[in-house]
Amino acid sequence: MRIAYLVGRYPAVSHTFILREVEELRRLGVDVRTISIHATAEAKLLSDADRREHASTFAVLPTSALRLLAAHLLALLTGPAAYLSTLALALRTSPPGLRNRLWRLFYFGEAMIVRRHCRAIEATHLHAQFADTATDVAMLVAHYERARGRDFTWSLAVHGPVEFYNVEQYALREKLARARFAVAISDFGRSQLMTLAERERWDDIHVVHCGVDPSVYVPPEPPRVERDEAVILTVGRLVAKKGLPILLEALRDLRERGLAVRLVVVGDGPSRTDFEAAARRLGVADHVEFAGSVGQDEIRERYAAADVFCLASFAEGIPVVLMEAMAMELPVVSTTVMGIPELISDGIHGRLVPPGRADRLADALAELIADPQRRAAMGRAGREQVTAEFDVRESARHLQRAFVREPRSA
C-alpha cells in the first residue's frame, strides 16, 4: 500500500509532530508520500528535517492556470459522471452562504490536482491531517476515484479543538461517514467524534496519540541546578487560545510575592504584538523574553535551560510541547482542559489548574519554584509517563495497523 499524506501546509513549524509520525511510519516500512495544499515558505523551515521533507513534498498551491486546467480536463474527459458527482458533493457539503460555496469550489479545484498526483505516484490511500482544507480535498479525491470504480480509500486525523466548535462548517458528520477510518489524538477527541458518527462506525474511530521520541528528548546532563532566578518556559503559537495573558498575570503575581522569576516565550503568531503590550501594561516586560519561533535543533536547549514549563491554554488536543518538556524531565504546569488530563495527573506528572485562573496558576508555579525536590520527582514521573504512553514509535505502529486493517465498511 502506498499512502499519500495530505496536510494544509507541510512541513509546518507548529506541526513538527506530523513530520515525526511520517518518519516513523517510513521506518516501519510504510510507503508514505507527502502532499501539501500550500507550499511552506523557506523562512518557516527551521530545521534540517523540515528542509529535507520540504524538498520531497508535492505542493498544490501556488499553481498555474495550465496545471489546474489540465487536471480538470483529464478528470472530466476520463470520468464525466464521476467529475460532476464530485462537484455536486463539494457543493452539497458546503455550509450555507455564497462565500462558503465559493471556498468549496476552490477545494474542488485543488482536489483534481491532488487526484492527478495520487494517480501519478500510484497511491491507493489518502490520509489527511486536521478537519479543514486537507480533509475536504481528500474526501473529494476519494469520491471521484470510487465513482470510477477504483479501490481507493481515505482517512482523516482530527486533533481539535477548533473542529469541535463548528461541526457543520467542517462537515465532520459527512467526513466521518465517508472515511474508511478516523483518528483522534485523545479519548476526549474520540468521544466528540462518537457524538457525530453512527453507532456502527464507532470502532472505526481510533485513538492514536501524537508523540515524541524519548531517545531524542532526554534530560540534560548535568542535571538542573538551583539558580538565583527561576525560569518559566512556555512554547506555542501566539494566539488567544493559548492563554498567555493569564500566564503574564501569574508572572506579575509571582513577582509581587517577591519571587525572582522570569518567563521565556518561544513561538510566534498574530497575537504577539498584543501579548507584548500586555506584558508592558502588567509591568513585567523586563522579565519576559519573546524568543520567536525556533526549530527542533534549538528547542531542546530551551527545555534544558528552564526550571518549569507552563501552558495556560483555554483549549487543546494534547499539546506535544508538554510531552517534549516532560520527556526532558522538566516539571509542567497546565490547565484541566480537553485532552490534557490524559497526559498529566495532577500532583504526579505535574500540576493542573482551572483555565483562566491566574491566581491558581501562580499558586502552582510558586509551589514548584519553592520545592526543587518536588520538581525533580515530577520531572522523573513525567518522563516515565511520556515513555509509556506517548512514544511516537508506538503511535506509528498503531497508525500502521489502522492502514492495513481490512475496512469494516465501504
N, C-alpha and C positions, 0 to 999 in steps of 0.2 A: 504494500500500500504506500503510495506517495501522497503525502499530506501537504497542502498549501496552508500556510499560517497567515491569517489576514488581520491587520490592525489598522487603525486610522493613521498612525504615524509611527514608523519603526526604523531603527530602534529609537526609543524616546527616553530622555533623561529621567523622567519621573516614573518610567515603567521598566526599569532595569530588570525586574523580576521576570519579565517576558523573555528577555534575552537569555537569562539563566535557564528558564524552562526549555527553550528551544535547544540550547546547548546540551542539556542533559538528555533530552529525547534523542538527539543525534548520537550521543554516546551509547544509548541503548539500542542503536541500530535502526531507529525510525528515520525514514527519508523525509525530511522536512524542508520545504522551500518557503521563503518568507516573501510576503506581499504587503505593501504599504499603500494606503489610499493617498496619503500626502508624502512627498519626499521630505526628509529631515534636513534642515539647514546644517551646513558644515559646522557652524558655530555651536550647535547643540550636541555635537559628537564629542563627548568629554573624556572618553577612554579608548584604549586600543581595541577593546572588544566591540564597542559601538562602531568604530570606524570599519572594522573587518566585516561586521554584519551588514552595515550600510552598503558596502561595495557589492554585496551579492543579493540585495533585496530589490525586487521589482516594484517600482513606484508607478501608480496610476496617474497621479497629478504631480506637477503640471503635465498636460498632454497637448497634442496638436490636433487641429481640426481633421487632418488627414488620418491620424491614428484612430480617432473617435469614429469617423465616418466609415473607415474600413471595418472596424469591429462590428458596427451595427449592420452594415450591408451584408457582411458574412453571416451574421446571426439571422437576419431577415430572409435572405435568399435560401439558406440551408434548412431553416425551420420556421416558416412564416407563422404557423399556428402557435408554436412554442413562443415565438417572439411576441406576438400580440397577447398571448395569455400572460406572459411575464410582465408586460407593460400594464395590463389590467390589474395584476396583483400589486404592482408598485402603487398604483393609484388607490386601490381598494384598502390597502393597509395604511394609508395616509390619515393623520388626524385632520379634522375639518380646517378649512381655510386655504385660500389661494397660495399663500406663501409655503405652507406645508406641502401642498401638492407639487409646487414647483421644485422643492427640495427632493421630493420622491422621484421626480423626473431626472434630476441630477444623479441620484443613486442608480437609477435605471441605466443612465448613460455610462456610469462607471462600471456597472455590473457586466456590461457586454465586453468591456476591455479586460476585466478580470477573467471572464469566461474564456475569452480567446487565449489568454495566457495560461490558464489551467489546462486547456486542451494542448497547448504547445509543450508544456512540461509533463503532460500525461498524469496530472494529479487526479485522484479519484475521491478525495475527501477535502473539504474546506472547513478549517476551524477558525472561527472569528472571535476576537477578544473585545469585550465590552459591548453592551447592548445599544450601540449607536450606529454610526455610518457603516462600520465594517460588517455588522450583523445584518443590516438591511441589504447590503450588496451581496453577502453570502447567501441569504435566503433567495434572492432573485436569481443568482447564478445556478443554484441547485434546482430551483423550479424549472428553469429553461432546460437544463440537462435532462432532468427526469421526464419532462414533457416530450423530449426527443427519444425517450425510451432507454436512456443510458443509466448505468449503475453508478450514480454519483450521489454522495451524501454530504451533509454539513452538520456542524455543531457550533455551539456558542458557549463562551465563558462569561458569566455575569459577576461583576465584582461588587457593585453597589458603592455608595448608597443612592447615587443620582437616579439610576434606573427605577428605583422603587418609589420615587416621588411622583412620577407621571408615567404609569404603565401604558396608557393609551398613546402618548407621544412616541414611546419606543416600541409600540406594537408587540409587547412582550408575550401576550397570550398567543398571538399568531405565530411568533417565532418558536415558542415552546412546543406548539402543536406540530410544526413542520420540521423542526430539527431532529436529527437522529438521536442526539442526547444533548444535555446541557450540563455545564459545570458551574457550581457555586464555590466560592473560596471559603465559605464558613457555613456552619449549621444554621446560623441566623439567615444568611443569604438563601440557603436551600429552602428554609421554611417560607420565605417570601415568594419564591418561585412556586412552591407547592400550592399556595393560595390561588395561583393563576392557571395551573395545569390541571388537566383531567386526572382523576384518581389513578387510572391505569397507566399514566405516564410518570408517576412519582419515582418509580425505580430507575427511570432514565435521567434523573437529576442527581448528579454525583457531587460529592464534596471533595475537591482537590485543593489542598492548601497551596497558596503561594509559599515560597520558602527561600532559605539561604543555604549555602554550603558551609557547614561548621568548620570544615578544614581550611576555609579561606578567612572566615571571620573568627579569629582566635584572640584570647585575652592578651593584653600587652605584656611584654617582658622588658624590664622587671615590672612587678605589679604596681598598681596605682599607689601613690603616697599622699599623705596629707599635705595640703598647701594652705598658704595664708588666705587665699581667695578661692572659694569653691566655684567650679564651672558647671553650669547647666547647659546642656546641648539640646536643640530641637532641630529636626530635619523635615522638610516638606515643602510642597508648593505653597506659595504665599497667597492664599485665598481665604475667604471668610470662614469656611467650614473647619479650618484647622485651629481656630480658637486662639490665635496668637495674642490678640488684645487681652484675653484673660490671663495668659502667662505673663504678659508685661505688667498687669496689675499685681499678680502674685509676686513678681520680682520687686516691685515697689514696696509691697508689704514686707518682704524679707529684708530689704534694705532698712526700712523703718524700724524693724526689730533689732537692728544692729548687726545683722549677719553680713559678712564680707562675701559677696556672691556676684557673679556676672553671668550673662546669658550670651550664648553663641547661636545665631540663627543661620542655618545652611539651607539654601533654596532660594528660588525667585518666583515671581508671579505678578499678576496685575495689581495686587493689593500692597505691594512693597512700599510704595510712597506713603500710603495711609498708615501702615504699621510703623514706619519710621517717624511719622508725625505723632503717632500715639505715644511712642517712647519719649519723644521730647515733651509732650504735654504732661506725661506722668513723672517727668523729672528723672528718668533712668537712662536717657540716651547715652550718657558717658559709660554706662555699664552694660551696653548691648553692642555686639558686633554682628552686623548683617554681612555675612560672608559670601552671599550669592550662591549660584549653583556650582557644584564640584562633581568630578567624575568618581567612579568607583576606585580609581587609582589613589585618590586622596581621602575619600570619606572615612576609611578605616583609621587614618591618623586623627581625624576629628573625634571619633569614638574613643580612641585611646587617650586623648588629651582631656576628656571630660570626667566629671565626678558623678553626675546624674543625667539621665536622659529624660526629657519630658515632652509629651504630646498632648495638648489640651483640646483635642478635636471635639467638634459637635456631632460629627457623623463620619463613619469609617467602615470599610470592609474589615480586614485585619491588616493593619499597616506593616509593610515589610521593614520599614525603618525601625520599628520596635523589635522585630526579630533580629535584625543586624546588631542593634545595641545589646540585646540580651545574649546573643552568641558571643559577644566580646566581654561578657560578664560586667556590663555596665548596668547598674540598677535603674529601673524605669518607673516613671510616674505617668499615668494616663487617665482616661475617663471611662466610665461604665457604659459606653455606647456600642450598640450593634454587636459586631464580632469580637471586639477587644477582650471581653472577659473569657473568650475561648482560648486566648493566648496567655493571659495574665490572671492568676489567682491572687486576690488582694492579700497582702501580708506574707506571701510566699515568694512569688516571682517578681514582685514589685508592689506599688501602691496604686489603687484605683479610687477615683473621686468622682462625684457627680459632675456632669458637664456644666459649664457656665458659672462655676463657683470658684472665684479667685481666692476666697478665704480658705476653702478646703484644700485647694491646690497648694497654697502657701504653707498650710499646716503639714501636708505630706512631704513637701520638699524640705521644710525645716527639720522635720523628723529624721530624714535620711542624711541631710548635711551634718547634723549633730552626732550621728552614730556611724562611724566608719566600719565597725564590725558588722552592723546590720546591712550596710550597703554591700559589703563583700559577700555575706551569706546570700542575699537576694540575687547578687550577680551570678553566683555559682548555680543557684536554683534556676535562674533564668536560662542559662546556657543549657542545663540539663533538659529543660522544657523544649527549647528550640530543637535540640539534637534528637529528642524523642518524637516530636510531633510535627516539626516544620522544616525538615531537611528536604531541600529541593530535589535531591536524588530520589527519595521515596515518593514525592509528589509526582515526579516524571513517570515513575513506574505505574502509579495509579492512572495517570492520563493515558499511558501506553495501553493499559488493559482496556480502557474505555474505547480507544480507537479500534482495537482488533476484535472487541466483543461483537458477536452477532447482533444485529439490530432487533429489538423486540417488536418494532412496528415500522411501517414504511415512512 
